[in-house]
């Protein structure tokens, strides 16, 4: 019998000062049985950083042909492809062929090594790479509940997340060659 995903409900009061997006989001996230809470949190943060009417959570780990999140246009074309973690260069090549824009949010303790070993290959692709510090992601992940009410403020390269259990500041670093 296959394991089922764990379902989380998130109410996010989003204030993105960079993009002038202010919204109250009601999101349902399915955590794949093999997915860590930290990875799920980064998917949620990626959603907040790119929130739009057509952005959705995809099958992600359940389907290798889909992004973790994407936004499609009315014709079904992929406008934005978002991957979370440290994907292989071939995956990003494929995504760049399919989507107008590709973003990768890296966060693991091995993120620095992943980037330093592959930055020449990754930089050659039409994609944007953002790194979130592992310790900060862990701090936020420790505040996750099945039902969450968060306030997320995005200002320049920082995310300020206020939860029922405390606040966490995360710093986004754009990776370049």
Backbone torsions as a table, in degrees:
resi	resn	phi	psi	omega
1	UNK	NA	129.5	-177.7
2	UNK	-73.8	145.0	176.1
3	UNK	-73.4	145.9	-179.2
4	UNK	-99.0	155.1	178.2
5	UNK	-69.8	157.2	173.1
6	UNK	-94.8	131.7	-175.6
7	UNK	-99.5	134.1	177.3
8	UNK	-123.5	143.9	175.3
9	UNK	-114.2	132.1	-178.5
10	UNK	-130.2	127.7	170.7
11	UNK	-106.1	116.1	-175.8
12	UNK	-116.9	123.3	168.7
13	UNK	-93.3	105.8	-173.1
14	UNK	-100.5	129.6	172.1
15	UNK	-128.7	99.1	178.7
16	UNK	-99.9	98.1	-176.8
17	UNK	-70.5	-22.5	179.2
18	UNK	-71.5	-43.0	-175.3
19	UNK	-103.9	-2.1	-177.3
20	UNK	59.2	47.3	176.6
21	UNK	-111.7	123.2	-179.9
22	UNK	-131.9	117.5	-171.4
23	UNK	-154.0	156.0	170.4
24	UNK	-106.9	113.8	-175.6
25	UNK	-104.2	134.5	171.8
26	UNK	-115.5	107.5	-172.3
27	UNK	-118.7	146.7	172.2
28	UNK	-117.2	125.4	179.8
29	UNK	-115.5	137.0	173.8
30	UNK	-106.8	117.3	177.9
31	UNK	-88.4	114.5	178.3
32	UNK	-58.7	144.7	-179.0
33	UNK	-54.2	-28.2	-179.8
34	UNK	-96.3	2.5	-177.2
35	UNK	-91.0	138.8	176.6
36	UNK	-80.8	159.9	176.1
37	UNK	-62.7	-37.5	179.3
38	UNK	-59.6	-43.6	179.8
39	UNK	-65.2	-41.2	178.7
40	UNK	-62.9	-39.8	177.9
41	UNK	-62.1	-40.7	179.5
42	UNK	-68.0	-35.0	174.2
43	UNK	-60.9	-42.0	179.3
44	UNK	-65.4	-42.1	177.5
45	UNK	-65.6	-39.7	177.2
46	UNK	-61.1	-38.4	176.1
47	UNK	-60.9	-47.7	-179.5
48	UNK	-61.0	-40.4	-178.6
49	UNK	-70.3	-18.1	-176.2
50	UNK	-127.8	16.9	-174.0
51	UNK	-50.6	130.1	175.2
52	UNK	-156.9	168.1	-176.5
53	UNK	-62.9	-28.3	-175.0
54	UNK	-106.9	10.2	178.4
55	UNK	-82.9	130.7	179.8
56	UNK	-135.9	155.9	170.1
57	UNK	-77.7	135.9	-179.6
58	UNK	-104.7	-174.0	179.6
59	UNK	-69.4	-24.5	174.5
60	UNK	54.4	-112.9	-177.2
61	UNK	-62.0	-23.3	-179.0
62	UNK	-78.4	-19.1	-177.2
63	UNK	-143.1	109.4	-176.3
64	UNK	-64.9	-16.8	-179.1
65	UNK	-88.5	-1.6	-179.8
66	UNK	-114.7	155.3	174.9
67	UNK	-75.6	175.5	170.9
68	UNK	-75.9	-36.2	173.3
69	UNK	-142.3	152.3	170.5
70	UNK	-155.7	161.6	174.9
71	UNK	-124.4	125.8	179.2
72	UNK	-110.9	151.8	175.5
73	UNK	-85.3	-179.9	-176.5
74	UNK	-65.8	-21.1	178.4
75	UNK	-89.1	0.1	180.0
76	UNK	91.3	-1.8	177.3
77	UNK	-73.7	146.9	-177.5
78	UNK	-85.7	115.6	177.5
79	UNK	-82.1	-42.4	-176.6
80	UNK	-138.8	128.4	177.4
81	UNK	-115.2	124.6	179.9
82	UNK	-121.4	125.4	173.1
83	UNK	-113.8	148.0	179.7
84	UNK	-118.7	133.6	179.2
85	UNK	113.5	-145.3	-178.9
86	UNK	-126.7	76.1	-176.2
87	UNK	-70.6	158.4	176.6
88	UNK	-70.0	152.1	-178.7
89	UNK	-60.5	-35.9	178.7
90	UNK	-62.2	-35.5	178.4
91	UNK	-65.9	-41.4	-179.4
92	UNK	-70.7	-35.9	174.9
93	UNK	-58.2	-47.5	-179.6
94	UNK	-62.4	-44.2	179.6
95	UNK	-62.4	-41.7	-179.1
96	UNK	-64.8	-29.3	176.4
97	UNK	-73.6	-30.7	-174.4
98	UNK	-91.9	-26.7	-171.6
99	UNK	-119.3	152.5	175.4
100	UNK	-67.1	-37.7	-177.0
101	UNK	-137.3	140.1	179.8
102	UNK	-128.2	134.2	176.0
103	UNK	-130.4	141.7	177.5
104	UNK	-124.2	129.7	176.2
105	UNK	-111.0	106.7	-178.2
106	UNK	-96.5	142.8	-174.1
107	UNK	-150.4	-13.4	-173.2
108	UNK	-69.0	167.0	174.6
109	UNK	-63.9	-21.3	179.3
110	UNK	-94.5	8.8	-175.7
111	UNK	-60.5	-42.2	179.7
112	UNK	-61.8	-42.3	179.3
113	UNK	-65.9	-44.7	178.4
114	UNK	-54.9	-46.8	-177.3
115	UNK	-70.3	-46.3	-176.4
116	UNK	-64.2	-34.6	180.0
117	UNK	-76.3	-27.4	-175.0
118	UNK	-120.1	8.3	-171.9
119	UNK	-60.6	-33.0	178.3
120	UNK	-63.5	-45.0	179.1
121	UNK	-68.1	-45.0	-178.3
122	UNK	-67.1	-39.4	-178.4
123	UNK	-65.5	-25.7	179.5
124	UNK	-73.5	-13.1	-177.5
125	UNK	-94.7	154.3	178.2
126	UNK	-82.3	79.9	-178.8
127	UNK	-150.8	158.0	177.5
128	UNK	-111.1	135.8	-177.2
129	UNK	-120.4	128.6	-179.5
130	UNK	-127.8	134.2	179.6
131	UNK	-111.0	133.7	173.5
132	UNK	-110.7	132.8	-177.6
133	UNK	-63.3	132.0	-176.8
134	UNK	-54.8	-45.1	-177.0
135	UNK	-63.6	-39.4	179.3
136	UNK	-69.4	-38.5	176.6
137	UNK	-63.8	-43.3	177.9
138	UNK	-61.1	-41.3	179.9
139	UNK	-61.6	-41.2	178.1
140	UNK	-70.9	-40.4	179.9
141	UNK	-60.9	-30.6	179.5
142	UNK	-70.3	-9.8	-179.4
143	UNK	-105.3	9.8	-178.4
144	UNK	-78.5	135.5	173.6
145	UNK	-127.5	165.0	179.2
146	UNK	-61.3	-32.8	174.2
147	UNK	-123.4	122.0	-173.9
148	UNK	-125.3	144.8	170.8
149	UNK	-126.1	107.7	-176.4
150	UNK	-119.0	152.2	168.7
151	UNK	-114.2	122.7	-177.9
152	UNK	-119.4	122.3	176.5
153	UNK	-116.8	127.0	178.1
154	UNK	-108.3	122.9	179.0
155	UNK	-142.1	117.3	-175.7
156	UNK	53.1	-117.2	-177.6
157	UNK	-101.3	18.6	-177.3
158	UNK	-123.0	147.0	170.8
159	UNK	-117.1	127.8	176.0
160	UNK	-109.1	118.2	-176.6
161	UNK	-117.3	119.4	176.2
162	UNK	-105.2	123.1	179.5
163	UNK	-116.8	175.5	175.6
164	UNK	-63.0	-24.7	-174.3
165	UNK	-105.5	12.6	178.9
166	UNK	130.7	-179.2	-176.5
167	UNK	-115.0	149.9	177.7
168	UNK	-138.6	135.4	173.3
169	UNK	-107.3	130.9	178.0
170	UNK	-118.1	138.8	-180.0
171	UNK	-105.7	125.0	177.4
172	UNK	-93.1	126.9	176.7
173	UNK	-114.4	121.8	176.7
174	UNK	-78.9	125.7	-179.1
175	UNK	-89.7	130.0	178.4
176	UNK	-139.1	165.6	-176.9
177	UNK	-83.4	NA	NA
